[in-house]
Every structure is written in structure tokens, then in C-alpha cells.
Amino acid sequence: QPRRGRRRPGSALAMSQPKAHLHFGSLEHAERERLAKLEEQTKRQLDKLKGAGIGGPAVGKAAEPLPETQELSSSSQAAIQRQQELKETIAKRKRARELAVPTNDNQVKLKLREYGEPICLYAEGPPERRERLREVMAQNLDLDAPEVELRGAETLKDPNTGVHPLLQHPKRVATADDENKQKEVFYTEGPAELKAARVWISNYSLQNATDRLARERAEAEKRCHEPTAEVAAYTSLENHLSGVQNQLSNFGDDRPVSFIAFSPGSDMCATGSWSAVVKLWRIPSCQLIHTLRGHTERVSGLAWHPQTNSTQSRSAANILSGGCDGVAKLWSLESTKAVGELKGHAGRLSRVAFHPSGRFAGTASFDTSWRLWDVETCKELLLQEGHTRALYAIAFHPDGALVATAGLDAITRGWGLPSGK
């Protein structure tokens, strides 16, 4: 007899559910069969749908091939274009940093003129002009050209030419016109005072050269007749120099002394300093005579008149000073005020010099030019160019016909004052 009672909920469900099977080993073979059946079933359903005309092409019409690519939206195209422009800008800036841009301001101007750009803008200095040239060169760069890998000074040069690839220019065959242009001599019209000065210098230098050659011939004949006298003179000079000692010293200025020059006869000495003053000292007592104030920048050059302490008056121009303010000043020995000014240079002065006659003066400047002045009238007679960089030295030949200049372009040039060549 069956037992009576209440069944627990879920007992029938639990009895009707089959028990789970435990599998031992790999299920890879069973899984492959299941996937194959599923794929076959899906294929049959797709064939049925195509036969019924659902989702397939219309009857009698050829199926159009699906496009391989799809057009992007306008916003996507604009974004891609902006990204490409940004990449080109970054590439140009990278190449621009590696460009060899000239440091000389004159060369920068010539390069800007080659690109058809203005050589100077309002309130633009040399550094800003150089950066503008770099930007112009970067804009004209060919990004498709192979980029030179910068790893050192040796790798930057072409093994055949020895020049940086970015500095190379296309070779051009020289013609007869080019040779004629190179041999052509250019002249510029000068004032009447320059012509008169050239004639005067020519006569003065010829007379000086004649006297100098006569003295040299006499000295050569004396050395030939008395060889022991020359040896005795050199021995006496050597003994004198070996006994030279420092007797007195004095402080020249509160700031560094930039230039020093002894007067003819060596009884006075002039010093220039960074404090823009010129001081005169008595030799050998080292006593201060005068302090000459007039420059606004440091003194860069000093020169004494050749006839100081002889025929030159003490109230006339005896000292010539040049400063970084671009002005040369003439000083007397009786006053602390300048007796003349030589103005005209666009850059700071580096050196100054008197002509052997004392009638003219020369100044060298960082504006790549040197100038010849009339000391009496303080008027500019000649503005001579020819160097590509700043001038740093100027000197006259003792005869007075030649002047030599040297600059930071590593070139020394000799100029003929009578001819202008």
C-alpha cells in the first residue's frame, strides 16, 4: 500500500531532469562535428532565402558587385587633410633646424633676394632676419628629396666635393661673358676732395719712397764696409733689452683696459678702457695727465699723430680714438674736450690709424668697410668696401701710398691710395 503524504516542491522536476554526463578525454572531435552541422544548417537556410527572393537580387537583373572601398565623410576627409598638413609642417620644421643658414647679415640679405623676399622689414634686426630666411628656405624645401642624416662634421660633407649637400649649388658651365665680368674693374665717382687727396698722397709717397731707398742703400753699403759695426750694434741692443725691468706700475682704470699706445718718443702713453674713457700718462713716472671723456661705448682703438712732440702743435689733433659707438674722436694735449669727430660708420669701430703724413686718418669698422678722413676738416673722403665680414685691423705703409686691412673673413687686402685699387 502506498504511503500517503505531501510531496516536496520541485521533486518531480528533479526526477524528470536527466543526470549530467561526465566526459573523459578531449572534446575536440565532438566540437568539430557540432560546428560542421551548424554551418551546413546555416547554408541550407540561406539557400532557401535566396530561392524565395528575400535579400537577393531581383529576377532578370544582374547582381551589381559590391564596392571594395567606401567614400569617407567630409569631416573625415578634412581631418585626414589637416593631419597630412600637420605632418608636412613638422617635417619642414625638422628640416629647417638642420639647414645651414648664413650668419653674416650681408649674406642673409643676398639669400633673401635670391628667394624674391624683401631684405629688410620694419624693426627687424639681424637675428630676426636670419630666422625669416630659415623659414623661407624651409618653405621651399623638397620633402620628397632624400634627407641627409646629420651625425657629425665628416658625414655632412660630400666625399667628392667636400661640401655640405644643403650648401651645394647646381654647377654651371663658365662662359666667356663670365670671364669678362670677373676681369671687369668697377669705379665709383668720388668728390673733388678725394681727387686732390690722391694727387697729394701720390707726390708725398713718391718723395718718401725715394728718401727711404737712399737711406737703405747707404745702410747696406755701410754694413758691407763695416760688418763688425752691425754685430756690435746688435750685441749692444741685446744687452740693453736683457736688463729691462719693471720700474713702476699703476692702475689704468676701474674696468678692463682695451687698448694702449705710446707717443712718438715714448714720453707719453694713452690707454682706452671699457669705461669709454681715454687716459694720458707720463712716462716713466706713470702719472696721470688727462682723462678724456666723450665716447659712449668702450674704446677699441688709439693712434698718435706721427709729428707729436716734434712739429705738431699741442693744441691741434694729436690723438685719435675709436669706440664701439661708431665714432672716432680727435684730441689735443691741452684740453679734455674733443677737437673733432669722425662720424659715418654704421657699426662699431675696431681700429684707427693716422696716415704717415698726419693729414689723413683711417678707420676700420664692423660694417665691413674702412674709411679715409681729412683730419683738418673731419670730412669723409673715401668709403671703401671689399670685405665680406667685419674689419678688425687697418695700417698705413710708412711711405704713405698703401693701406692694409684685415677682417674676420680671414682675408688681408692691400689698397693703393693714389690709384684707389
URGIZI-V27470 format. One record per residue. N is the residue number from 1. OMEGA is omega in radians with two decimals (none if undefined). NEAR is the number of other C-alpha atoms within 10 Angstrom. D_LAST is the distance of its C-alpha to the last C-alpha in Angstrom with 1 decimal. Layout:
# URGIZI-V27470
n | omega | near | d_last
N | OMEGA | NEAR | D_LAST
N | OMEGA | NEAR | D_LAST
This chain:
# URGIZI-V27470
n | omega | near | d_last
1 | -3.09 | 3 | 147.6
2 | 3.14 | 4 | 144.1
3 | 3.07 | 5 | 142.9
4 | 3.10 | 6 | 142.2
5 | -3.10 | 6 | 139.3
6 | 3.09 | 6 | 136.0
7 | 3.09 | 8 | 132.9
8 | -3.13 | 7 | 129.7
9 | 3.11 | 8 | 126.9
10 | 3.14 | 9 | 124.5
11 | 3.12 | 9 | 126.9
12 | 3.13 | 10 | 127.5
13 | -3.14 | 9 | 123.7
14 | 3.13 | 10 | 123.2
15 | -3.10 | 9 | 126.0
16 | -3.10 | 9 | 124.6
17 | 3.10 | 8 | 121.0
18 | 3.12 | 8 | 120.5
19 | 3.12 | 8 | 119.4
20 | 3.13 | 6 | 115.9
21 | 3.06 | 6 | 115.4
22 | -3.13 | 5 | 113.5
23 | 3.10 | 7 | 111.3
24 | -3.11 | 6 | 110.4
25 | -3.07 | 5 | 107.4
26 | 3.08 | 8 | 104.5
27 | -3.06 | 9 | 104.6
28 | -3.11 | 9 | 101.8
29 | 3.13 | 8 | 104.2
30 | -3.13 | 10 | 106.0
31 | 3.10 | 11 | 102.8
32 | 3.11 | 11 | 101.5
33 | -3.13 | 11 | 104.7
34 | 3.13 | 11 | 104.6
35 | 3.11 | 11 | 101.0
36 | 3.10 | 12 | 101.9
37 | -3.14 | 12 | 104.9
38 | 3.12 | 11 | 102.9
39 | 3.13 | 11 | 100.2
40 | 3.12 | 10 | 102.9
41 | 3.13 | 11 | 104.6
42 | 3.13 | 11 | 101.4
43 | 3.12 | 12 | 100.7
44 | -3.13 | 10 | 104.2
45 | 3.11 | 11 | 103.7
46 | 3.10 | 13 | 100.4
47 | 3.12 | 10 | 102.1
48 | -3.13 | 11 | 104.8
49 | 3.11 | 13 | 102.4
50 | 3.12 | 12 | 100.4
51 | -3.14 | 11 | 103.7
52 | 3.11 | 10 | 104.7
53 | -3.14 | 11 | 101.4
54 | 3.08 | 11 | 100.3
55 | 3.14 | 10 | 96.5
56 | -3.13 | 11 | 96.1
57 | 3.13 | 12 | 94.9
58 | -3.10 | 10 | 97.2
59 | 3.11 | 8 | 99.5
60 | 3.12 | 6 | 98.1
61 | 3.13 | 7 | 94.5
62 | -3.14 | 8 | 91.9
63 | 3.13 | 10 | 90.5
64 | 3.13 | 7 | 86.9
65 | 3.13 | 6 | 84.6
66 | 3.14 | 7 | 83.3
67 | 3.14 | 7 | 79.6
68 | 3.12 | 5 | 77.7
69 | 3.13 | 6 | 75.2
70 | 3.14 | 7 | 75.7
71 | 3.12 | 8 | 73.2
72 | 3.12 | 9 | 71.9
73 | -3.11 | 9 | 72.3
74 | 3.12 | 9 | 69.5
75 | 3.12 | 9 | 69.2
76 | 3.11 | 11 | 68.9
77 | 3.11 | 12 | 66.2
78 | 3.13 | 12 | 64.2
79 | 3.11 | 12 | 64.5
80 | 3.13 | 12 | 63.3
81 | 3.10 | 12 | 60.3
82 | 3.12 | 12 | 59.4
83 | 3.12 | 12 | 59.7
84 | 3.09 | 12 | 57.4
85 | 3.11 | 12 | 54.8
86 | 3.10 | 12 | 55.0
87 | 3.12 | 12 | 54.6
88 | 3.12 | 13 | 51.4
89 | 3.12 | 14 | 50.0
90 | 3.12 | 12 | 50.8
91 | 3.13 | 14 | 49.2
92 | 3.12 | 20 | 46.0
93 | 3.11 | 16 | 45.8
94 | 3.12 | 12 | 46.4
95 | -3.14 | 18 | 43.6
96 | 3.11 | 20 | 41.3
97 | -3.10 | 12 | 41.8
98 | -3.13 | 15 | 40.6
99 | 3.07 | 17 | 37.5
100 | -3.11 | 13 | 34.1
101 | 3.14 | 18 | 32.4
102 | 3.10 | 14 | 28.8
103 | 3.10 | 11 | 28.6
104 | -3.07 | 13 | 25.1
105 | 3.12 | 18 | 25.7
106 | 3.10 | 16 | 22.7
107 | 3.08 | 15 | 24.0
108 | 3.13 | 21 | 27.4
109 | 3.12 | 19 | 26.4
110 | 3.13 | 14 | 24.8
111 | 3.09 | 19 | 28.0
112 | 3.12 | 21 | 30.2
113 | 3.09 | 12 | 28.5
114 | 3.12 | 11 | 29.3
115 | 3.13 | 13 | 32.9
116 | -3.14 | 10 | 33.0
117 | 3.07 | 14 | 33.6
118 | -3.06 | 12 | 32.4
119 | -3.13 | 19 | 29.5
120 | 3.06 | 13 | 31.1
121 | -3.09 | 9 | 34.7
122 | 3.10 | 5 | 36.4
123 | -3.14 | 6 | 36.6
124 | 3.10 | 12 | 34.9
125 | 3.13 | 11 | 33.0
126 | 3.12 | 15 | 30.8
127 | -3.14 | 11 | 34.0
128 | 3.12 | 13 | 35.9
129 | 3.13 | 19 | 33.1
130 | 3.11 | 22 | 33.0
131 | 3.09 | 14 | 36.8
132 | 3.06 | 17 | 36.7
133 | 3.10 | 22 | 34.3
134 | 3.12 | 22 | 36.8
135 | 3.13 | 17 | 39.6
136 | 3.12 | 17 | 37.8
137 | 3.12 | 19 | 37.1
138 | 3.12 | 21 | 40.7
139 | 3.14 | 14 | 42.0
140 | 3.12 | 10 | 40.3
141 | 3.04 | 15 | 41.6
142 | -3.09 | 11 | 43.9
143 | 3.12 | 13 | 47.0
144 | 3.13 | 6 | 48.4
145 | -3.14 | 7 | 45.6
146 | -3.11 | 7 | 46.5
147 | -3.14 | 11 | 45.7
148 | 3.13 | 13 | 43.8
149 | -3.07 | 9 | 45.9
150 | 3.14 | 10 | 43.8
151 | -3.14 | 8 | 45.2
152 | -3.08 | 8 | 42.3
153 | -3.11 | 8 | 38.8
154 | -3.10 | 12 | 39.8
155 | -3.13 | 13 | 41.8
156 | -3.04 | 16 | 39.1
157 | 3.04 | 15 | 36.9
158 | -3.12 | 12 | 37.6
159 | -3.12 | 10 | 38.7
160 | -3.08 | 6 | 36.9
161 | -3.10 | 9 | 33.5
162 | -3.11 | 12 | 33.6
163 | 3.08 | 14 | 32.6
164 | -3.11 | 17 | 34.8
165 | -3.14 | 14 | 36.6
166 | -3.14 | 14 | 35.8
167 | -3.10 | 10 | 32.1
168 | 3.11 | 11 | 32.3
169 | 3.13 | 8 | 31.1
170 | -3.11 | 5 | 32.7
171 | 3.14 | 6 | 31.1
172 | -3.11 | 6 | 29.7
173 | -3.14 | 6 | 29.5
174 | -3.13 | 8 | 26.0
175 | 3.13 | 8 | 26.0
176 | 3.12 | 8 | 24.2
177 | 3.12 | 9 | 22.8
178 | 3.13 | 11 | 21.2
179 | 3.12 | 10 | 19.5
180 | 3.12 | 10 | 18.2
181 | -3.14 | 9 | 16.9
182 | -3.12 | 9 | 15.1
183 | -3.08 | 9 | 13.4
184 | -3.14 | 8 | 12.6
185 | -3.11 | 8 | 9.2
186 | 3.08 | 6 | 9.8
187 | 3.06 | 7 | 9.2
188 | -3.09 | 4 | 11.5
189 | 3.14 | 7 | 13.6
190 | -3.14 | 11 | 13.6
191 | 3.13 | 10 | 16.6
192 | 3.12 | 10 | 17.8
193 | 3.13 | 13 | 17.6
194 | 3.11 | 19 | 13.8
195 | 3.13 | 15 | 13.8
196 | 3.13 | 12 | 16.5
197 | 3.13 | 17 | 14.9
198 | 3.12 | 19 | 11.7
199 | -3.14 | 13 | 14.4
200 | 3.14 | 12 | 16.6
201 | 3.13 | 22 | 14.1
202 | 3.12 | 19 | 13.4
203 | -3.13 | 13 | 17.1
204 | -3.09 | 16 | 17.9
205 | 3.11 | 21 | 15.8
206 | 3.12 | 14 | 17.1
207 | 3.12 | 13 | 20.6
208 | 3.14 | 17 | 20.3
209 | 3.11 | 15 | 19.0
210 | 3.13 | 11 | 22.0
211 | -3.12 | 12 | 24.4
212 | 3.14 | 14 | 23.4
213 | 3.10 | 11 | 23.8
214 | 3.12 | 12 | 27.1
215 | -3.13 | 12 | 28.3
216 | 3.10 | 11 | 27.4
217 | 3.13 | 11 | 29.3
218 | 3.12 | 12 | 32.3
219 | 3.12 | 13 | 32.4
220 | 3.11 | 12 | 32.3
221 | 3.13 | 12 | 35.1
222 | 3.12 | 13 | 37.1
223 | 3.14 | 14 | 36.9
224 | -3.11 | 12 | 38.1
225 | -3.12 | 10 | 41.1
226 | -3.13 | 11 | 41.9
227 | -3.13 | 11 | 41.2
228 | -3.13 | 10 | 43.8
229 | 3.12 | 13 | 42.1
230 | 3.11 | 14 | 39.0
231 | 3.13 | 12 | 41.3
232 | 3.12 | 11 | 43.3
233 | 3.11 | 10 | 40.2
234 | 3.11 | 11 | 39.1
235 | 3.11 | 11 | 42.8
236 | 3.12 | 11 | 43.1
237 | 3.13 | 11 | 39.9
238 | 3.12 | 11 | 41.3
239 | 3.13 | 10 | 44.7
240 | -3.11 | 10 | 43.2
241 | 3.13 | 9 | 41.1
242 | -3.14 | 8 | 44.1
243 | -3.14 | 7 | 46.1
244 | 3.12 | 8 | 43.8
245 | 3.11 | 7 | 45.7
246 | -3.08 | 5 | 45.3
247 | -3.09 | 8 | 47.1
248 | 3.09 | 9 | 46.6
249 | 3.11 | 10 | 45.4
250 | 3.08 | 10 | 45.1
251 | -3.10 | 8 | 44.3
252 | -3.10 | 19 | 40.9
253 | 3.07 | 15 | 41.6
254 | 3.12 | 9 | 43.8
255 | -3.08 | 12 | 41.0
256 | 3.06 | 12 | 38.5
257 | -3.03 | 20 | 36.1
258 | -3.11 | 16 | 32.5
259 | 3.13 | 18 | 30.6
260 | -3.13 | 18 | 31.5
261 | 3.10 | 17 | 29.9
262 | 3.13 | 17 | 31.6
263 | 3.02 | 20 | 31.3
264 | -3.05 | 15 | 30.6
265 | 3.05 | 9 | 34.0
266 | 3.06 | 12 | 34.9
267 | 3.08 | 13 | 37.7
268 | -3.14 | 20 | 36.5
269 | 3.11 | 20 | 35.0
270 | 3.12 | 24 | 33.5
271 | 3.05 | 22 | 34.1
272 | -3.04 | 27 | 33.1
273 | 3.11 | 23 | 35.2
274 | 3.10 | 20 | 35.9
275 | 3.03 | 18 | 38.2
276 | 3.10 | 22 | 35.2
277 | 3.06 | 21 | 36.2
278 | -3.13 | 28 | 34.7
279 | 3.08 | 19 | 37.2
280 | -3.07 | 24 | 37.3
281 | 3.06 | 20 | 39.5
282 | 3.14 | 15 | 41.1
283 | 0.17 | 15 | 40.7
284 | -3.06 | 13 | 42.9
285 | -3.11 | 13 | 45.6
286 | 3.08 | 17 | 43.6
287 | -3.13 | 13 | 44.9
288 | 3.13 | 16 | 43.2
289 | -3.11 | 15 | 41.9
290 | 2.96 | 16 | 40.4
291 | -3.04 | 16 | 39.7
292 | -3.12 | 18 | 36.9
293 | 3.14 | 14 | 37.2
294 | 3.10 | 17 | 34.9
295 | 3.08 | 21 | 33.1
296 | 3.07 | 15 | 34.7
297 | -3.06 | 18 | 33.3
298 | -3.13 | 22 | 32.9
299 | -3.07 | 29 | 30.5
300 | -3.12 | 26 | 27.5
301 | 3.12 | 26 | 25.7
302 | 3.10 | 26 | 26.6
303 | 3.11 | 22 | 25.0
304 | 3.05 | 23 | 26.8
305 | -3.08 | 24 | 25.8
306 | -3.11 | 19 | 25.2
307 | 3.06 | 15 | 28.0
308 | -3.10 | 19 | 30.5
309 | 3.08 | 16 | 34.0
310 | -3.10 | 10 | 33.0
311 | -3.10 | 8 | 31.8
312 | 3.13 | 14 | 30.9
313 | 3.14 | 14 | 33.8
314 | 3.13 | 15 | 35.4
315 | 3.13 | 12 | 35.5
316 | -3.12 | 18 | 31.7
317 | 3.13 | 22 | 29.0
318 | -3.08 | 24 | 29.4
319 | 3.06 | 25 | 28.6
320 | -3.14 | 26 | 25.9
321 | 3.08 | 30 | 27.0
322 | -3.10 | 31 | 25.6
323 | 3.11 | 28 | 27.9
324 | 3.02 | 21 | 28.4
325 | 3.10 | 19 | 29.3
326 | -3.08 | 24 | 25.6
327 | 3.00 | 24 | 26.1
328 | -3.08 | 31 | 25.0
329 | 3.10 | 21 | 27.7
330 | -3.06 | 22 | 28.0
331 | 3.03 | 23 | 31.4
332 | 3.13 | 19 | 33.4
333 | -3.09 | 17 | 36.0
334 | -3.08 | 13 | 38.9
335 | 3.09 | 14 | 38.8
336 | 3.10 | 15 | 38.5
337 | -3.12 | 15 | 36.8
338 | 3.11 | 19 | 33.1
339 | 3.12 | 17 | 31.9
340 | 3.12 | 18 | 28.9
341 | 3.08 | 19 | 27.2
342 | -3.09 | 25 | 23.7
343 | 3.09 | 15 | 24.2
344 | -3.13 | 13 | 22.1
345 | 3.12 | 21 | 21.3
346 | 3.14 | 14 | 23.3
347 | -3.11 | 17 | 23.9
348 | 3.14 | 23 | 25.1
349 | 3.11 | 28 | 23.0
350 | 3.14 | 23 | 22.8
351 | 3.08 | 27 | 21.4
352 | -3.12 | 26 | 20.7
353 | 3.03 | 25 | 19.6
354 | 2.95 | 25 | 19.9
355 | -3.13 | 24 | 17.5
356 | 3.11 | 20 | 19.4
357 | -3.07 | 16 | 20.4
358 | -3.11 | 19 | 21.9
359 | -3.09 | 16 | 20.8
360 | 3.11 | 22 | 18.1
361 | 3.11 | 25 | 18.2
362 | 3.12 | 24 | 16.1
363 | 3.06 | 31 | 17.8
364 | -3.01 | 31 | 17.4
365 | 3.08 | 28 | 19.6
366 | 3.05 | 21 | 21.4
367 | 3.07 | 20 | 20.1
368 | 3.14 | 22 | 17.1
369 | 2.95 | 22 | 14.7
370 | -3.02 | 26 | 13.8
371 | 3.10 | 19 | 14.2
372 | -3.05 | 22 | 14.1
373 | 2.97 | 23 | 17.5
374 | -3.05 | 19 | 19.5
375 | -3.08 | 21 | 22.4
376 | -3.09 | 13 | 24.9
377 | -3.09 | 12 | 24.7
378 | -3.12 | 18 | 23.6
379 | 3.12 | 16 | 21.3
380 | 3.13 | 20 | 18.1
381 | -3.04 | 20 | 15.2
382 | 2.97 | 18 | 12.3
383 | -3.04 | 14 | 12.9
384 | 3.04 | 14 | 10.1
385 | -3.13 | 11 | 11.3
386 | 3.08 | 10 | 10.8
387 | -3.14 | 20 | 13.9
388 | 3.11 | 18 | 17.2
389 | -3.04 | 21 | 19.4
390 | 3.07 | 22 | 20.0
391 | -3.08 | 27 | 17.9
392 | -3.13 | 21 | 20.1
393 | 3.06 | 21 | 18.4
394 | -3.12 | 23 | 16.0
395 | 3.12 | 19 | 16.1
396 | 3.03 | 20 | 14.8
397 | -3.13 | 13 | 15.1
398 | 3.09 | 15 | 18.3
399 | 3.11 | 20 | 16.8
400 | -3.08 | 22 | 14.6
401 | -3.05 | 23 | 11.2
402 | 3.02 | 20 | 9.9
403 | -3.14 | 17 | 10.6
404 | 3.09 | 14 | 11.8
405 | 3.11 | 22 | 13.1
406 | -3.09 | 19 | 15.8
407 | 3.13 | 22 | 17.8
408 | 3.02 | 15 | 21.1
409 | 3.09 | 13 | 19.5
410 | -3.13 | 10 | 19.8
411 | 3.01 | 12 | 16.1
412 | -3.10 | 14 | 14.1
413 | 3.04 | 12 | 10.3
414 | -3.07 | 15 | 8.5
415 | 3.06 | 15 | 5.6
416 | -3.10 | 14 | 5.3
417 | 3.13 | 21 | 7.4
418 | -3.08 | 20 | 8.4
419 | -3.10 | 12 | 5.5
420 | -3.14 | 11 | 3.8
421 | none | 11 | 0.0
